[in-house]
Amino acid sequence: MNHLTLRGTHREMGFQWGARLAERGLRLLDHVPFPLEAERRAFAAACHPAYARHFPAALEELEGLAAGQNCRQEDLETVLFTTYALPPACGCSCLAVSNGNGVFFGRNSDFLTALEPDYTHVTYGFSDRAIPFTGNTTSFVQMEDAVNARGLAIGLTSVYTPRPRPGLNAGMVLRLLAETCAAVPEALDRLRALPLASCQTLTLADAAGDIAVAECSPEGMRVERPGPAGPFVCAANLFHSDLAVPLPPGLDSWRAAERYDTMRRVLEREGETLALSGVQALLAGRKGFLCQYDRAAGRDTVWSAACDLTRRRCLLAEGNPGRTAFREIPFPVERGDSRP
């Protein structure tokens, strides 16, 4: 994975990202796995007003990114604003546990092996009042999992979107929540007020021990909390509420139901006593199918993130966690915070 540390305003950080890649001869638009067709351009243009109203800082960052890459901002918006809302989608598995040992979060990112050189771990340090965070992405400034300096962790899984609507997509919503919310209730309230372009789950956990899964679509949102089965929540690439719709024939969900069943089975059995090492073992596929893809087919778990929010620890496996060791990475901090 690439590693970036960015400081400044949103526009300045976007420019830093774009310029650093340009210095290495990398052009983001050369690595997009789909054509920028008229349908995508029209949908992205229809989404633009939602970003201007709810997340104008993202537009400032894209302005800087376009300047650093010497490309059109409209092209970057076409890529970002249509991802998740329009095919293709990816896999991914996510979980959170809150028990007597602490509060734990974990996520596997499942995507295309051909794009592995572009995947990025990034740390944002804002010069304004936004909350610093560290996150991981397959697609530049949108994030797929993140933990912020207040101890809020969020991870997404994509879900088939039968009726996309102009709004914010999964990765940009996660960005917005990561840099503006300190706890799960605040994030859920913010999420309810946003127009959504795509279907997705967002798994949330905070240092106070609050955990939830939000199944969200353009039609509405349902929130799952821990129940009688144990002190956990988990999600893959299917809804389990009344928002669920039948998948189109032949749609590949990357064995989503099997991954979800693995997590539920293990967490129902071990959720009361699980610690960070158990989260790592589950993500690594040592307790059932979760990441054991055939790389020859061009897909794999391309990174895995695990956090202990109680002890402010972040771990990252920069590849399939069944073959790649987790290593500790710095927990994000706010200016003036001397904690490790």
LUMTIDO-135766 format. One line per 8 residues: for each residue x, y, z of C-alpha. Coordinates in nm, 3 decimals, padded with zeros to 5 digits. Layout:
# residues N
X Y Z | ...;
This chain:
# residues 340
00.000 00.000 00.000 | 00.098 00.359 -00.049 | 00.132 00.569 00.267 | 00.053 00.939 00.283 | 00.054 01.192 00.566 | -00.129 01.512 00.476 | -00.150 01.842 00.665 | -00.336 02.163 00.593;
-00.670 02.271 00.452 | -00.877 02.035 00.243 | -00.762 02.202 -00.077 | -00.398 02.199 00.031 | -00.413 01.831 00.120 | -00.581 01.745 -00.209 | -00.305 01.927 -00.394 | -00.036 01.750 -00.187;
-00.185 01.412 -00.276 | -00.218 01.489 -00.647 | 00.123 01.651 -00.681 | 00.308 01.372 -00.502 | 00.155 01.115 -00.731 | 00.232 01.327 -01.036 | 00.596 01.351 -00.928 | 00.607 00.970 -00.944;
00.448 00.970 -01.289 | 00.113 00.840 -01.157 | -00.211 00.972 -01.302 | -00.518 00.871 -01.106 | -00.746 00.871 -01.409 | -00.524 00.615 -01.581 | -00.617 00.357 -01.315 | -00.997 00.378 -01.312;
-01.148 00.029 -01.372 | -01.446 00.160 -01.572 | -01.500 00.407 -01.858 | -01.624 00.759 -01.784 | -01.937 00.723 -01.994 | -02.214 00.977 -02.044 | -02.437 00.800 -01.789 | -02.173 00.835 -01.519;
-02.101 01.196 -01.605 | -02.469 01.286 -01.588 | -02.518 01.107 -01.255 | -02.209 01.274 -01.104 | -02.332 01.616 -01.217 | -02.668 01.547 -01.051 | -02.486 01.457 -00.726 | -02.278 01.776 -00.720;
-02.539 01.992 -00.542 | -02.560 01.742 -00.254 | -02.185 01.771 -00.198 | -02.201 02.150 -00.222 | -02.465 02.153 00.051 | -02.354 01.874 00.284 | -01.980 01.831 00.222 | -01.833 02.137 00.049;
-01.490 02.056 00.193 | -01.481 01.748 -00.032 | -01.521 01.969 -00.339 | -01.234 02.187 -00.214 | -01.017 01.879 -00.173 | -01.104 01.758 -00.523 | -01.019 02.102 -00.660 | -00.673 02.066 -00.505;
-00.637 01.707 -00.622 | -00.723 01.807 -00.980 | -00.470 02.091 -00.967 | -00.199 01.857 -00.838 | -00.279 01.600 -01.106 | -00.328 01.861 -01.381 | -00.662 01.705 -01.473 | -01.025 01.811 -01.479;
-01.208 01.815 -01.146 | -01.521 01.701 -01.331 | -01.346 01.377 -01.430 | -01.246 01.305 -01.070 | -01.603 01.374 -00.956 | -01.735 01.137 -01.223 | -01.522 00.859 -01.076 | -01.589 00.930 -00.710;
-01.954 01.031 -00.708 | -02.063 00.724 -00.908 | -01.854 00.463 -00.723 | -02.081 00.229 -00.522 | -02.393 00.383 -00.678 | -02.319 00.242 -01.024 | -02.136 -00.089 -01.091 | -01.880 -00.225 -01.031;
-01.901 -00.292 -00.658 | -01.666 -00.486 -00.432 | -01.675 -00.725 -00.141 | -01.572 -00.647 00.219 | -01.648 -00.770 00.570 | -01.677 -00.563 00.886 | -01.738 -00.622 01.258 | -01.741 -00.447 01.595;
-01.737 -00.594 01.946 | -01.790 -00.422 02.282 | -01.728 -00.650 02.580 | -01.545 -00.664 02.911 | -01.209 -00.667 02.732 | -01.266 -00.345 02.540 | -01.410 -00.209 02.217 | -01.282 -00.370 01.898;
-01.331 -00.297 01.528 | -01.219 -00.495 01.225 | -01.258 -00.482 00.849 | -01.136 -00.674 00.545 | -01.128 -00.489 00.214 | -01.190 -00.724 -00.078 | -01.122 -00.593 -00.428 | -00.926 -00.633 -00.751;
-00.564 -00.748 -00.731 | -00.476 -00.554 -01.047 | -00.523 -00.226 -00.859 | -00.314 -00.318 -00.553 | -00.033 -00.069 -00.636 | -00.288 00.212 -00.601 | -00.435 00.125 -00.260 | -00.346 00.382 00.003;
-00.326 00.429 00.379 | -00.358 00.799 00.459 | -00.339 01.015 00.770 | -00.522 01.348 00.761 | -00.423 01.635 00.991 | -00.652 01.930 00.933 | -00.560 02.291 00.993 | -00.925 02.377 01.054;
-01.165 02.224 01.307 | -01.213 01.889 01.131 | -01.118 01.580 01.334 | -00.787 01.414 01.233 | -00.822 01.056 01.115 | -00.634 00.771 00.957 | -00.799 00.561 00.687 | -00.763 00.326 00.392;
-00.890 00.356 00.039 | -00.900 00.193 -00.303 | -01.011 00.518 -00.467 | -00.818 00.830 -00.361 | -01.003 01.075 -00.134 | -01.301 00.859 -00.042 | -01.237 00.623 00.251 | -01.350 00.267 00.310;
-01.248 00.238 00.673 | -01.121 00.499 00.916 | -01.059 00.574 01.282 | -01.044 00.930 01.410 | -00.868 01.101 01.698 | -01.186 01.098 01.911 | -01.197 00.717 01.896 | -01.473 00.671 01.634;
-01.412 00.386 01.386 | -01.620 00.331 01.072 | -01.609 00.071 00.796 | -01.824 00.023 00.489 | -01.943 -00.268 00.282 | -02.105 -00.211 -00.056 | -02.451 -00.348 -00.129 | -02.627 -00.382 -00.466;
-02.807 -00.056 -00.543 | -03.122 -00.118 -00.751 | -03.229 00.248 -00.771 | -02.939 00.496 -00.733 | -03.035 00.856 -00.659 | -02.827 01.172 -00.667 | -02.657 01.217 -00.331 | -02.344 01.118 -00.139;
-02.194 00.774 -00.196 | -02.065 00.530 00.065 | -01.698 00.628 00.064 | -01.763 01.000 00.077 | -02.023 00.960 00.351 | -01.765 00.769 00.555 | -01.516 01.053 00.500 | -01.769 01.309 00.619;
-01.855 01.115 00.935 | -01.489 01.043 01.016 | -01.388 01.407 01.014 | -01.698 01.556 01.178 | -01.830 01.306 01.438 | -01.688 01.199 01.774 | -01.922 00.913 01.866 | -02.173 00.666 01.722;
-02.496 00.853 01.815 | -02.366 01.172 01.654 | -02.265 00.981 01.340 | -02.606 00.812 01.310 | -02.786 01.145 01.348 | -02.566 01.298 01.079 | -02.619 00.998 00.853 | -02.998 01.022 00.876;
-02.987 01.377 00.745 | -02.783 01.298 00.433 | -02.916 01.222 00.083 | -02.758 00.891 -00.019 | -02.669 00.781 -00.371 | -02.589 00.417 -00.297 | -02.674 00.120 -00.078 | -02.418 00.022 00.184;
-02.365 -00.083 00.540 | -02.165 00.130 00.779 | -02.027 -00.045 01.087 | -01.954 00.203 01.366 | -01.779 00.179 01.703 | -01.658 00.438 01.951 | -01.428 00.441 02.250 | -01.724 00.467 02.490;
-01.837 00.120 02.382 | -02.125 00.212 02.151 | -02.142 -00.007 01.838 | -02.393 -00.032 01.554 | -02.446 -00.131 01.192 | -02.640 00.113 00.975 | -02.797 -00.042 00.667 | -02.855 00.261 00.447;
-02.995 00.318 00.101 | -03.152 00.603 -00.094 | -03.487 00.475 00.039 | -03.400 00.485 00.410 | -03.185 00.356 00.695 | -03.212 00.077 00.950 | -02.984 00.050 01.256 | -02.881 -00.280 01.415;
-02.749 -00.288 01.770 | -02.610 -00.581 01.969 | -02.882 -00.824 02.072 | -02.929 -01.146 02.268 | -02.676 -01.325 02.044 | -02.388 -01.129 02.197 | -02.205 -00.795 02.227 | -02.128 -00.756 01.857;
-02.246 -00.637 01.517 | -02.117 -00.741 01.174 | -02.186 -00.682 00.807 | -02.096 -00.809 00.462 | -02.249 -00.715 00.126 | -02.615 -00.792 00.191 | -02.891 -00.621 00.386 | -03.069 -00.821 00.657;
-03.352 -00.574 00.728 | -03.667 -00.493 00.531 | -03.446 -00.286 00.298 | -03.315 -00.610 00.142 | -03.408 -00.675 -00.221 | -03.340 -00.984 -00.435 | -03.008 -00.971 -00.616 | -03.019 -00.977 -00.997;
-02.950 -01.320 -01.147 | -02.578 -01.379 -01.186 | -02.468 -01.091 -00.963 | -02.145 -01.190 -00.786 | -02.156 -01.093 -00.417 | -01.812 -01.244 -00.347 | -01.962 -01.509 -00.115 | -02.114 -01.239 00.105;
-02.364 -01.466 00.279 | -02.087 -01.713 00.368 | -01.864 -01.438 00.506 | -02.150 -01.298 00.713 | -02.234 -01.643 00.851 | -01.869 -01.695 00.947 | -01.860 -01.373 01.146 | -02.193 -01.434 01.321;
-02.105 -01.791 01.411 | -01.770 -01.695 01.562 | -01.897 -01.383 01.736 | -02.196 -01.563 01.887 | -01.952 -01.817 02.031 | -01.665 -01.588 02.129 | -01.803 -01.235 02.143 | -01.812 -01.215 02.523;
-01.441 -01.293 02.556 | -01.295 -01.176 02.223 | -00.990 -00.947 02.227 | -00.785 -00.784 01.952 | -00.595 -01.106 01.877 | -00.925 -01.285 01.819 | -01.039 -01.013 01.578 | -00.715 -01.060 01.384;
-00.762 -01.437 01.372 | -01.119 -01.401 01.246 | -01.019 -01.151 00.977 | -00.732 -01.381 00.873 | -00.973 -01.665 00.798 | -00.852 -01.889 01.078 | -01.207 -01.940 01.205 | -01.389 -01.996 00.876;
-01.417 -01.847 00.529 | -01.357 -01.473 00.521 | -01.054 -01.395 00.303 | -00.961 -01.722 00.129 | -01.008 -01.604 -00.229 | -00.837 -01.748 -00.535 | -00.596 -01.473 -00.640 | -00.570 -01.630 -00.983;
-00.924 -01.500 -01.042 | -00.800 -01.143 -00.993 | -00.960 -01.083 -00.653 | -00.844 -01.098 -00.295 | -00.860 -00.935 00.045 | -00.626 -00.647 -00.030 | -00.589 -00.512 00.324 | -00.724 -00.574 00.672;
-00.767 -00.323 00.957 | -00.814 -00.402 01.327 | -00.850 -00.152 01.612 | -00.865 -00.161 01.990 | -01.045 00.164 02.061 | -01.016 00.128 02.436 | -00.637 00.121 02.425 | -00.604 00.342 02.115;
-00.431 00.079 01.904 | -00.456 00.041 01.524 | -00.326 -00.257 01.329 | -00.300 -00.293 00.952 | -00.221 -00.592 00.728 | -00.116 -00.456 00.390 | -00.247 -00.754 00.197 | -00.448 -01.066 00.266;
-00.433 -01.114 00.646 | -00.411 -01.490 00.600 | -00.065 -01.437 00.449 | 00.035 -01.087 00.564 | 00.120 -00.997 00.923 | -00.062 -00.717 01.102 | 00.163 -00.434 01.213 | 00.085 -00.149 01.446;
00.033 00.195 01.297 | -00.004 00.526 01.485 | -00.345 00.607 01.630 | -00.455 00.952 01.509 | -00.412 01.240 01.751 | -00.532 01.596 01.766 | -00.298 01.890 01.790 | -00.179 01.928 02.147;
-00.270 01.569 02.237 | 00.040 01.401 02.381 | -00.111 01.056 02.419 | 00.068 00.777 02.224;
